[in-house]
Amino acid sequence: MAGKKTHQRAHGADGDDLVEPKKITGKELSKAEELSARLTTLVEMLEEKGVINKGEYRRMVAMRLHEISKAAAFEELDEEL
């Protein structure tokens, strides 16, 4: 494919290689802000295509975050004892 320029790469699991860097025109985003924007965009695209239900996704994420938080709290208590 001579002469064809690709704008996306799919190498890294951490997302760093998914999109080529673009010129920053505003405030540089933190890794957390960038990851949040990427995930929000992905969820919106999946919902538009009928792959997922955004409300169900949000409920599942809330439950998972609660489970992780609870497990971390129990681990912290266990270490203190």
Secondary structure, DSSP 8 states (H G I E B T S, - for coil): -TT----B----TTSTTSB------S----HHHHHHHHHHHHHHHHHHTTS--HHHHHHHHHHHHHHHHHHHHHHHHHHH-
